[in-house]
């Protein structure tokens, strides 16, 4: 089962990850140049936290969908004959 929602979320998380990595590189350069923590460090920290929450939500949703699919398959296995055929169509 392929979920367009999960695929879109995973793509978005990957894009944000690359953006945050770029910001972290710029943050390191600014720190090395000025020898102090840049004012915009909090932005990188906040985006990193949001990224973690997004990844958690993606994994939680995927696990929920997988559990529902397994439960459906188990319920389908319990059916027999005509009842199973009717439920599958």
C-alpha positions in Angstrom: 0.0 0.0 0.0 1.5 3.3 -1.1 0.2 6.4 0.7 0.6 9.7 -1.3 0.2 11.6 2.1 3.2 9.7 3.7 5.3 10.1 0.5 4.6 13.8 0.4 5.5 14.1 4.1 8.7 12.2 3.7 9.7 14.3 0.8 9.0 17.5 2.7 11.0 16.2 5.7 13.9 15.4 3.4 13.8 18.9 1.9 13.7 20.6 5.3 16.6 18.4 6.5 18.8 19.6 3.6 17.8 23.2 4.4 18.6 22.8 8.1 22.0 21.2 7.3 22.8 24.2 5.1 21.8 26.5 7.9 24.0 24.6 10.4 27.0 25.0 8.1 26.4 28.7 7.8 26.0 28.8 11.6 29.3 27.1 12.1 31.0 29.5 9.7 29.5 32.5 11.5 30.6 31.1 14.9 34.1 30.5 13.7 34.4 34.0 12.1 32.9 36.0 15.0 33.9 33.7 17.8 30.5 34.0 19.4 27.1 32.4 19.0 25.2 34.1 16.2 21.8 35.7 17.1 19.9 33.5 14.7 21.0 30.3 16.4 17.6 30.0 18.0 16.0 29.8 14.5 18.2 26.7 13.7 17.3 25.2 17.0 13.6 25.8 16.5 13.6 24.4 13.0 15.5 21.3 14.2 13.0 20.7 16.9 10.1 21.1 14.4 11.9 18.6 12.1 12.1 16.0 14.9 8.4 16.5 15.7 7.6 16.1 11.9 9.6 12.9 11.7 8.0 11.5 14.8 4.5 12.3 13.4 5.4 10.6 10.0 6.6 7.5 11.8 3.6 7.5 14.2 1.2 7.8 11.2 3.0 5.1 9.3 2.9 2.7 12.3 -0.9 3.4 12.7 -1.6 2.7 9.0 0.5 -0.5 9.2 -1.3 -1.7 12.3 -4.7 -1.1 10.7 -3.6 -3.0 7.6 -2.4 -6.0 9.7 -5.6 -5.9 11.8 -7.7 -5.9 8.5 -5.7 -8.8 7.2 -6.2 -10.7 10.5 -10.0 -10.0 10.3 -10.1 -11.1 6.7 -8.3 -14.4 7.5 -11.0 -15.2 10.0 -13.7 -15.0 7.3 -14.6 -17.9 5.1 -16.3 -18.7 1.8 -19.0 -16.3 0.6 -18.6 -13.9 3.5 -14.9 -13.4 2.7 -15.6 -13.0 -1.0 -18.2 -10.3 -0.3 -15.9 -8.5 2.1 -13.1 -8.4 -0.4 -15.1 -6.8 -3.2 
